[in-house]
Amino acid sequence: MAGVQFGMEPQGGQTVSSGDGSFVNESKNFVRVVSFDEQTRQFEEVCDLPHSFPATKVGFSPDSRSEARDFLASTGDCLRIWEVKEGSIGPPHILKTNQSSEFCAPLTSFDWNTVDRSLLGVSSIDTTCTVWNVETQQVKNQLIAHDREVYDFAFAKGPDLFASAGADGSVRLFDLRSLDYSTIIYESEDQGAMMRVCWNKNNAFYLATVMMESPKCVVLDIRVPDRPVCVFEEGDAEGGNFVNSIAWAPRSEHHICTAGESGRAIIWNISGAPERAQDPVLQPLLSYDAHSAIDNVQWSEVMPAWIAFATGTSVNAVLT
């Protein structure tokens, strides 16, 4: 399974849904939507949505219990948006920056804006980041973000700031109000590709980033980016203990989960980390062993006690 994400049934419903994507090396994949039954305490399949190539990310729009509809998005060969309304899922809207072409550069990741739910930002291997208005299905902004491929995109807690991670070894900060320039807030020491970036939605100053094929996760304070807040290390890089995915706790600014090739998901507590400037490497708080490599981790916003892990051909939902 390539990705996993939680969502909430619109119109005040209490049915928690999850979307996950298959990873088959051919043009016959799917995005599966499941719902959680509170009585049986089991996840039940709702539907499979056809998806030509593997989805690089799957995600519902932010908590929408006060709205009449919800959106489910995926990236891969293009951006797909499904509208979820009154318990049914409509056909996908296929969004491309060049609508006249049958193909577009593969998309690597995306993130929803939690303040303006109509905005979704996408990263691409063609060095660009694109911010879409999913309601009008129009591009709001597009810019060349890095010198090489862009692997991840993350909005800040507010409506305007976002960060990106790229193959050029940098993490960059952008402001939608002024896209004429960007700020490089982190560069890897050996110019290794930066693979993941994740913003703390409870502390607008903190974001976490991971370098490709690295066991380390670095937490940055955008006010003083030259000095990491702390560093988490899952193990020895020579043992292949690479971090594949990271997720901040939805209700706490101090907790973050990392998961990767070791099959272990680890929750870290960064409270007090700024006082540990001389020794920024922290020790794990909790851990979970999935017994196989974890490709993706999501910490549920609507059910904050649950964390989901995509591993191999299955998705594991764990109660913390």
Backbone hydrogen bonds, N-H to C=O, Kabsch-Sander energy under -0.5 kcal/mol:
donor,donor_aa,acceptor,acceptor_aa,energy
2,A,21,G,-3.1
3,G,21,G,-0.8
5,Q,19,G,-1.6
7,G,17,S,-2.7
9,E,15,T,-2.2
11,Q,64,S,-0.7
11,Q,67,E,-2.9
12,G,65,R,-1.4
13,G,10,P,-1.1
16,V,14,Q,-0.7
16,V,36,F,-0.5
17,S,7,G,-2.2
17,S,15,T,-0.5
18,S,34,V,-2.9
19,G,5,Q,-2.9
20,D,32,R,-2.3
21,G,3,G,-1.3
22,S,30,F,-2.5
26,E,24,V,-2.8
29,N,51,H,-2.0
31,V,49,L,-2.5
32,R,20,D,-3.2
33,V,47,C,-2.8
34,V,18,S,-2.8
34,V,32,R,-0.5
35,S,44,E,-2.8
36,F,16,V,-2.7
37,D,35,S,-0.6
37,D,42,Q,-3.0
38,E,36,F,-0.7
41,R,37,D,-2.0
42,Q,37,D,-0.8
44,E,35,S,-3.3
46,V,33,V,-3.3
47,C,33,V,-1.6
49,L,31,V,-3.2
51,H,29,N,-2.2
55,A,22,S,-0.8
56,T,75,T,-2.5
57,K,75,T,-0.9
59,G,73,A,-2.4
60,F,6,F,-0.5
61,S,71,F,-2.5
67,E,64,S,-1.9
70,D,84,V,-2.7
72,L,82,W,-2.5
73,A,59,G,-2.8
74,S,80,R,-1.8
75,T,57,K,-1.8
76,G,78,C,-0.5
79,L,95,L,-1.7
80,R,74,S,-2.5
80,R,78,C,-0.6
81,I,93,H,-1.9
82,W,72,L,-3.2
84,V,70,D,-3.1
84,V,82,W,-0.5
85,K,83,E,-0.6
85,K,88,S,-2.6
86,E,68,A,-0.5
88,S,85,K,-1.8
90,G,83,E,-2.3
90,G,88,S,-0.5
93,H,81,I,-2.7
94,I,92,P,-0.6
95,L,79,L,-3.2
95,L,93,H,-0.7
96,K,94,I,-0.5
99,Q,97,T,-0.6
101,S,98,N,-1.6
107,L,76,G,-3.2
108,T,123,S,-1.8
109,S,123,S,-0.9
111,D,121,G,-1.9
113,N,119,L,-2.3
114,T,112,W,-0.6
117,R,115,V,-0.7
119,L,116,D,-2.0
120,L,132,W,-2.0
121,G,111,D,-2.7
122,V,130,T,-3.0
123,S,109,S,-2.2
124,S,128,T,-1.5
125,I,106,P,-2.0
127,T,124,S,-1.0
129,C,143,L,-2.2
130,T,122,V,-2.4
131,V,141,N,-3.2
132,W,120,L,-3.2
132,W,130,T,-0.6
133,N,138,Q,-2.8
134,V,118,S,-2.9
134,V,132,W,-0.7
137,Q,133,N,-1.8
138,Q,133,N,-1.3
140,K,131,V,-3.0
141,N,131,V,-1.6
143,L,129,C,-2.2
145,A,127,T,-2.3
145,A,143,L,-0.8
146,H,127,T,-1.6
150,V,124,S,-2.2
151,Y,149,E,-0.5
151,Y,165,A,-2.6
152,D,165,A,-1.5
154,A,163,A,-2.4
156,A,161,L,-2.6
162,F,174,F,-1.9
163,A,154,A,-2.9
164,S,172,R,-1.9
165,A,152,D,-1.7
166,G,170,S,-2.0
167,A,149,E,-3.1
169,G,166,G,-1.4
171,V,186,Y,-2.4
172,R,164,S,-2.2
173,L,183,T,-2.9
174,F,162,F,-3.0
175,D,178,S,-0.5
176,L,160,D,-2.4
178,S,175,D,-2.0
181,Y,178,S,-0.5
183,T,173,L,-2.1
185,I,171,V,-2.1
185,I,183,T,-0.8
186,Y,171,V,-1.3
188,S,169,G,-2.6
191,Q,188,S,-1.2
194,M,166,G,-2.6
195,M,193,A,-0.6
195,M,210,V,-2.3
196,R,210,V,-1.7
198,C,208,A,-2.7
200,N,206,Y,-2.4
201,K,199,W,-0.7
203,N,200,N,-0.8
206,Y,203,N,-1.6
207,L,220,L,-1.9
208,A,198,C,-3.0
209,T,218,V,-2.4
210,V,196,R,-2.0
211,M,216,K,-0.6
212,M,193,A,-3.3
214,S,211,M,-0.9
217,C,232,F,-2.5
218,V,209,T,-2.6
219,V,230,C,-2.5
220,L,207,L,-3.4
220,L,218,V,-0.5
222,I,205,F,-2.7
222,I,220,L,-0.6
224,V,221,D,-1.6
227,R,224,V,-1.8
229,V,219,V,-2.4
230,C,219,V,-1.0
231,V,280,P,-2.3
232,F,217,C,-2.9
234,E,215,P,-2.5
239,G,236,D,-1.1
240,G,237,A,-1.9
241,N,236,D,-1.2
242,F,240,G,-1.8
243,V,214,S,-2.9
244,N,259,A,-2.4
245,S,259,A,-2.2
247,A,257,C,-2.2
249,A,255,H,-2.6
256,I,268,W,-1.6
257,C,247,A,-3.0
258,T,266,I,-2.4
259,A,245,S,-2.0
260,G,264,R,-0.8
261,E,242,F,-2.4
263,G,260,G,-1.9
265,A,288,Y,-2.9
266,I,258,T,-2.8
267,I,286,L,-2.7
268,W,256,I,-2.9
270,I,254,H,-3.3
270,I,268,W,-0.6
273,A,270,I,-2.6
275,E,272,G,-1.1
276,R,273,A,-2.4
277,A,274,P,-0.7
279,D,276,R,-1.8
282,L,231,V,-1.4
282,L,280,P,-0.6
285,L,267,I,-2.9
286,L,267,I,-1.5
288,Y,265,A,-2.4
290,A,263,G,-3.3
290,A,288,Y,-0.6
294,I,260,G,-2.6
295,D,293,A,-0.6
295,D,310,A,-2.8
296,N,310,A,-1.2
298,Q,308,A,-2.3
300,S,298,Q,-0.6
300,S,306,W,-1.9
306,W,303,M,-2.7
307,I,318,V,-2.4
308,A,298,Q,-2.9
309,F,316,N,-2.8
310,A,296,N,-2.6
311,T,309,F,-0.6
311,T,314,S,-2.7
314,S,311,T,-2.2
316,N,309,F,-2.7
317,A,315,V,-0.5
318,V,307,I,-3.4
318,V,316,N,-0.5
320,T,305,A,-3.4
320,T,318,V,-0.6
